[in-house]
C-alpha cells in the first residue's frame, strides 16, 4: 500500500514511478479525486457532529427548564440522518481510493534496471563458476528415477501433476537439506526459528500483498482459510498491528515449512521433474528493519542465502531483477540462481526482496523511535533457500558417472557422515 500523503505532495512523481511498473493510465488523479471527496466528507462530518453536540446541549437545557423540546428533537433526528449519509460518503470514497491503491505495485528502487521482463535482469556477481563437465550430465529426474527414489507416477496417482514422491536416500537428503539450512541460519546468521501456521486468514494474506490481486495463485480451504504460498506470510504478520520499540529492530526470523502454490499461468513450463511444484519445502528468512537500515539488511539477507549455496558447493550467481520482472510488493529484488548442468541453464533458487514500507502499511506494522515518534517499519523476505531446488542443484552438480550423488562436506553431518548416496 502507498502513502497517500506522498501522492498528494508530488503526484507527478508517483505517476512516473507507476509508469516504470507499466501501470497505465496514470493513477494519481483518480486516487486524489477520491481522497478529496473523503476529506471533504470528513470535514463536513466534523461540522455536523459539532452541530449535533450543540443541539444536544440545547435539548438538555430545554428539558431542564420543562420547555417543549419536540422541534429540537426533530431537528436532531434530521441531523442524525445527515451524519449517517456523510459517513457513508466518507466510507465509500475511502473504499474507492483503497481499491485503486491496493492494486498498485510498490515503487521501485532507483537502481532497479528498466526492462519489460527477465531478459533485462542484470548479473551483479558470480559467486562460483560452473566447471567443465567430466561426464555427460543428466537432469535430476533422470538421476532420481534411475535410483528408483524419485517417483512421479505414484505422486500423480495420489495427487495429480506437479507433485513428487521421494524415497529412501533422496527423501533423507531433502530432509537433511532443510535442517542444514535452518541450523546455519539460526546458529551462524542470527535468525530466530519460528514454527508457524500453514493455514492463514484473509487479513494475513492481504497484509503481505497476495490478496486481492493474486488469489488465483493460492489454494483456499472450504472454511475460508488459505494455505501459505511461503512462510513469508505468517512470519511477516507477526508484527501486524504492533508498535515495536526501535531498540528491538531488526527482528530476524526464519521457518522451515511446506509451501503451496497453484502455479496459475505456468501451464507447459517445467512439466518434467520437480522444479515447479504445487507443494514444496522452503526455508524462509524475514527481517523487520528500521527504514534507514533496510538497504543494509537486504544485502545481509542476500549474503546469508549465498552462504548456503557456497557451502553446498554449487555454481551460483546474484542478479537484480528488472522493473518488469520485480514482484508486486518489492522495491528491489536480488535473485540467486544456480547452474544446473543437466539443463545447461541458470535457474532461480532464492529471491531476496526489500518491500520497504509497502507491506507494513497494509498490516499497520510500526515502530516507536527513541524520541517517541511512530513510523512504519520496513519488511524484507528471502528464500534461504528453496529445499527442493537445492536438492536438484546438489544432484545435478555432484552427480557421478555411476549414477550416485556426492554429498558436499558441509552437508555430511546432517546425513550421518555419508559422502555419497546411490
C-alpha positions in Angstrom: 0.0 0.0 0.0 1.2 3.5 -0.7 1.4 6.6 1.4 -1.4 8.9 0.4 0.4 11.9 1.8 3.3 11.4 -0.6 0.9 11.1 -3.5 -0.7 14.4 -2.5 2.6 16.1 -2.3 4.1 15.0 -5.6 1.5 13.3 -7.8 3.7 13.6 -10.9 6.5 11.6 -9.2 4.0 8.9 -8.2 2.7 8.6 -11.8 6.3 8.4 -13.1 7.0 5.6 -10.6 4.0 3.7 -11.7 4.9 4.1 -15.4 8.2 2.3 -14.6 5.9 -0.5 -13.5 3.9 -0.5 -16.7 0.8 1.0 -14.9 -1.5 2.9 -17.3 -3.3 5.2 -17.2 -1.6 7.3 -14.6 -3.4 6.7 -11.3 -2.7 9.7 -9.2 -5.5 11.9 -10.4 -8.2 9.2 -9.7 -6.7 8.5 -6.3 -6.6 12.2 -5.3 -10.2 12.7 -6.5 -11.4 10.0 -4.1 -9.1 11.4 -1.4 -10.5 14.9 -1.9 -14.1 13.5 -1.7 -13.2 11.6 1.5 -11.5 14.6 3.2 -14.4 16.9 2.2 -16.9 14.4 3.7 -14.8 14.2 6.9 -14.7 18.0 7.2 -18.5 18.1 6.7 -18.9 15.3 9.2 -16.9 17.3 11.9 -19.3 20.3 11.3 -22.4 18.1 11.6 -21.0 16.4 14.8 -20.3 19.8 16.3 -23.9 20.9 15.4 -25.3 17.7 17.0 -23.4 18.3 20.2 -24.6 21.9 20.4 -28.2 20.7 19.7 -27.9 18.0 22.4 -26.9 20.7 24.8 -30.0 22.9 23.8 -32.3 19.9 24.2 -30.9 19.2 27.6 -31.4 22.8 28.7 -35.0 22.8 27.3 -35.8 19.7 29.3 -34.3 21.0 32.5 -36.4 24.2 32.0 -39.5 22.0 31.3 -39.8 23.6 27.9 -41.2 21.8 24.8 -38.2 20.2 23.0 -40.2 18.4 20.2 -38.9 20.7 17.5 -35.4 20.4 18.7 -35.6 16.6 18.8 -37.0 16.5 15.3 -34.0 18.6 14.2 -31.8 16.1 16.0 -33.3 13.2 14.1 -32.8 15.0 10.8 -29.2 15.8 11.8 -28.5 12.1 12.6 -29.7 11.2 9.1 -27.3 13.7 7.6 -24.5 12.4 9.7 -25.1 8.8 8.6 -25.3 9.9 4.9 -22.0 11.8 5.2 -20.3 8.9 7.0 -21.4 6.7 4.1 -19.9 9.2 1.6 -16.6 9.1 3.5 -16.5 5.3 3.7 -17.4 4.9 0.0 -14.7 7.4 -1.0 -12.1 5.7 1.1 -13.1 2.3 -0.2 -12.9 3.6 -3.8 -9.4 5.1 -3.1 -8.2 1.9 -1.5 -9.5 -0.2 -4.3 -7.1 1.6 -6.6 -4.2 1.7 -4.1 -4.3 -1.9 -3.2 -4.0 -3.0 -6.8 -0.9 -0.8 -7.5 2.7 -2.3 -7.2 5.4 -1.0 -4.9 7.6 1.9 -6.0 10.9 0.6 -7.4 14.4 1.4 -6.1 16.2 3.8 -8.4 18.9 1.2 -9.1 16.4 -1.3 -10.5 17.1 -1.6 -14.2 14.3 -0.7 -16.6 13.0 -3.6 -18.8 9.9 -5.5 -19.8 10.9 -8.9 -18.4 13.6 -11.2 -17.2 15.7 -10.5 -20.3 16.6 -7.1 -18.7 17.8 -8.6 -15.4 21.4 -7.7 -14.6 24.0 -10.1 -13.2 25.6 -8.4 -10.1 28.2 -11.1 -9.3 29.1 -14.7 -10.0 29.9 -16.5 -6.8 31.1 -19.8 -8.1 31.6 -20.6 -11.8 30.3 -23.8 -13.5 33.1 -26.2 -14.1 33.8 -28.1 -17.2 31.7 -31.4 -17.0 33.7 -34.6 -16.9 30.7 -36.6 -17.9 27.5 -36.2 -19.9 25.3 -34.6 -17.2 21.8 -35.9 -16.6 18.9 -34.0 -15.3 17.7 -34.6 -11.7 14.6 -36.6 -12.7 16.7 -38.9 -14.8 19.1 -39.5 -11.9 16.2 -39.9 -9.4 14.2 -42.3 -11.5 17.3 -44.4 -12.3 17.8 -44.7 -8.5 14.2 -45.7 -8.0 13.9 -42.9 -5.4 12.0 -40.2 -7.3 8.5 -41.4 -8.2 6.3 -39.1 -10.3 3.9 -41.8 -11.3 2.9 -42.6 -7.7 2.6 -38.8 -7.0 0.3 -38.4 -10.0 -1.9 -41.2 -8.8 -2.1 -39.8 -5.3 -2.5 -36.1 -6.1 -2.1 -35.3 -9.8 0.6 -33.4 -11.7 3.3 -31.2 -10.2 3.8 -33.4 -7.2 6.7 -35.7 -6.4 7.3 -38.8 -4.1 10.8 -39.1 -2.8 12.0 -42.3 -1.3 14.9 -43.6 0.9 18.1 -41.6 0.3 16.6 -38.8 -1.7 13.9 -38.3 1.0 16.6 -38.2 3.6 18.7 -35.8 1.5 15.7 -33.5 1.2 15.1 -33.6 5.0 18.8 -33.1 5.7 19.0 -30.0 3.4 16.1 -28.3 5.2 17.7 -29.0 8.7 21.1 -27.9 7.5 19.8 -24.6 6.2 17.7 -23.9 9.3 20.6 -24.7 11.6 23.0 -22.5 9.7 20.6 -19.5 9.7 19.8 -19.8 13.4 23.3 -20.7 14.7 25.5 -18.7 12.4 23.3 -15.9 10.9 21.3 -14.8 14.0 17.8 -15.7 12.9 15.2 -16.9 15.4 13.5 -20.1 14.5 9.7 -19.9 14.5 7.0 -22.6 14.0 4.1 -21.0 12.1 0.6 -21.9 11.0 0.3 -23.3 7.5 -3.3 -22.0 7.2 -4.0 -18.3 7.5 -6.9 -15.9 7.3 -7.8 -13.2 4.7 -6.2 -10.3 6.7 -2.9 -12.1 6.9 -2.7 -12.8 3.2 -3.8 -9.3 2.4 -1.1 -7.9 4.7 1.7 -9.3 2.7 0.1 -8.4 -0.7 -1.2 -11.7 -2.0 -4.8 -10.5 -1.8 -6.7 -9.4 -3.6 -4.5 -9.4 -6.7 -3.1 -12.9 -6.6 -5.9 -15.0 -5.2 -5.7 -17.4 -8.1 -2.1 -18.3 -7.2 -3.2 -19.6 -3.8 -5.1 -22.7 -2.5 -8.1 -21.9 -0.3 -9.8 -24.3 2.1 -13.5 -24.8 2.5 -13.6 -22.8 5.7 -12.2 -19.7 4.0 -8.5 -20.1 5.1 -5.6 -20.0 2.8 -2.7 -22.5 2.5 0.5 -20.4 2.8 2.4 -19.9 -0.5 5.5 -19.1 1.6 6.4 -18.7 5.3 6.9 -15.0 4.5 3.1 -14.7 5.0 2.8 -15.8 8.7 6.4 -14.6 9.6 5.9 -11.0 8.4 2.4 -10.8 10.0 4.0 -11.5 13.5 4.3 -7.7 13.7 0.9 -6.9 12.1 -0.9 -4.2 14.2 2.1 -3.9 16.5 4.3 -0.9 17.5 7.7 -2.3 18.1 10.3 -0.4 20.2 13.1 0.8 18.0 15.7 -1.0 20.2 14.2 -4.4 19.1 15.0 -3.7 15.4 16.0 -5.5 13.4 13.8 -8.6 14.0 15.1 -11.6 12.1 13.1 -14.8 12.0 13.2 -18.0 9.9 11.0 -21.0 9.4 11.1 -24.3 7.5 7.7 -25.0 6.1 5.8 -26.7 3.3 4.6 -24.1 0.7 1.6 -24.5 -1.5 1.1 -22.7 -4.9 -1.5 -23.2 -7.6 1.1 -22.3 -10.3 -1.6 -20.5 -12.2 -0.4 -19.4 -15.6 2.5 -21.8 -15.7 0.9 -24.4 -17.9 3.6 -26.1 -20.1 6.5 -24.8 -18.1 8.8 -27.2 -16.3 6.4 -30.1 -16.6 9.2 -32.7 -16.1 10.8 -33.1 -12.8 10.3 -31.2 -9.5 11.4 -27.6 -10.4 7.8 -26.2 -10.3 5.6 -27.9 -7.8 2.2 -27.3 -6.1 3.8 -28.4 -2.8 7.5 -27.8 -1.9 9.6 -27.1 1.2 11.5 -23.9 1.8 13.5 -22.2 4.5 12.2 -18.6 4.6 14.1 -15.5 6.0 12.2 -12.5 7.2 13.5 -9.2 8.6 11.7 -6.3 10.2 14.0 -3.3 10.0 14.4 0.4 10.6 13.7 2.3 7.4 17.2 3.9 7.5 18.8 0.4 7.6 16.7 -1.8 5.4 19.1 -1.5 2.4 21.9 -2.9 4.6 19.6 -5.6 5.9 18.8 -6.5 2.3 22.4 -7.0 1.5 23.0 -9.0 4.7 20.0 -11.3 3.9 21.2 -11.9 0.4 24.6 -12.9 1.7 23.0 -15.3 4.2 21.3 -17.1 1.3 24.5 -17.0 -0.7 26.4 -18.7 2.2 24.1 -21.7 1.9 24.9 -22.2 -1.8 28.6 -21.7 -1.2 28.6 -24.4 1.5 26.7 -26.7 -0.9 29.5 -26.1 -3.5 27.1 -25.4 -6.3 27.7 -22.7 -9.0 25.7 -19.6 -8.2 25.2 -16.0 -9.2 23.3 -12.9 -8.0 21.1 -10.9 -10.3 19.0 -7.8 -9.8 15.5 -8.1 -11.3 14.4 -5.5 -13.8 11.4 -3.3 -13.5 9.2 -5.7 -15.5 10.3 -8.8 -13.5 10.3 -7.4 -9.9 7.4 -8.8 -7.8 4.3 -6.8 -7.0 5.3 -5.8 -3.4 9.0 -5.5 -3.8 11.0 -2.3 -4.2 14.2 -4.2 -5.1 14.8 -8.0 -5.5 18.0 -10.0 -5.7 17.6 -13.4 -7.3 20.1 -16.1 -6.7 20.5 -18.6 -9.5 22.2 -22.0 -9.6 23.7 -23.6 -12.6 22.0 -26.9 -13.4 24.3 -28.9 -15.8 21.6 -31.3 -16.7 19.6 -28.4 -18.2 22.8 -26.4 -19.1 20.9 -23.4 -17.6 20.9 -21.0 -14.7 17.7 -21.4 -12.6 16.4 -19.4 -9.6 16.8 -20.9 -6.2 16.2 -17.8 -4.0 14.6 -14.4 -4.1 15.6 -11.8 -1.5 13.3 -8.7 -1.6 13.2 -5.4 0.2 9.5 -4.5 0.5 10.2 -1.2 2.4 7.0 0.1 4.0 4.7 -1.4 1.4 3.6 -4.4 3.5 3.9 -2.5 6.8 1.2 0.0 5.7 -1.2 -2.8 4.7 -0.7 -4.6 8.1 -0.2 -1.4 10.1 3.2 -2.6 11.4 5.1 0.3 13.1 8.0 1.1 15.4 8.4 3.8 18.1 11.6 5.7 17.9 13.6 6.9 21.0 12.0 10.4 20.6 8.5 8.8 20.8 7.6 9.3 17.1 5.9 6.4 15.4 6.6 5.3 11.8 6.1 2.2 9.6 8.8 -0.4 9.7 10.4 -1.9 6.6 9.9 -5.6 5.9 12.2 -7.9 3.9 11.9 -11.5 2.9 14.1 -14.1 1.2 14.4 -17.8 0.5 17.2 -19.3 2.5 16.8 -21.4 0.2 14.1 -23.5 -1.6 14.8 -27.0 -0.4 13.6 -28.9 -3.5 15.7 -26.7 -5.8 18.7 -27.2 -3.6 18.1 -30.9 -3.9 18.1 -30.6 -7.6 21.3 -28.4 -7.6 23.1 -30.9 -5.4 22.0 -33.9 -7.5 23.0 -32.3 -10.8 26.2 -30.7 -9.8 27.5 -33.6 -7.6 26.4 -36.4 -9.9 28.9 -39.2 -10.6 29.4 -41.4 -13.6 28.0 -44.4 -11.8 24.7 -42.5 -11.1 25.5 -41.8 -7.4 25.4 -38.4 -5.9 28.3 -36.9 -3.9 27.5 -35.1 -0.7 29.2 -31.8 -0.1 31.4 -32.0 3.1 29.4 -29.2 4.8 26.2 -31.2 4.5 27.5 -34.6 5.6 26.9 -34.1 9.4 23.2 -33.9 8.6 23.4 -37.2 6.8 25.3 -39.2 9.4 28.6 -38.5 7.8 28.0 -40.3 4.4 29.9 -38.9 1.5 27.6 -40.1 -1.3 24.2 -41.6 -1.9 23.2 -44.2 -4.5 
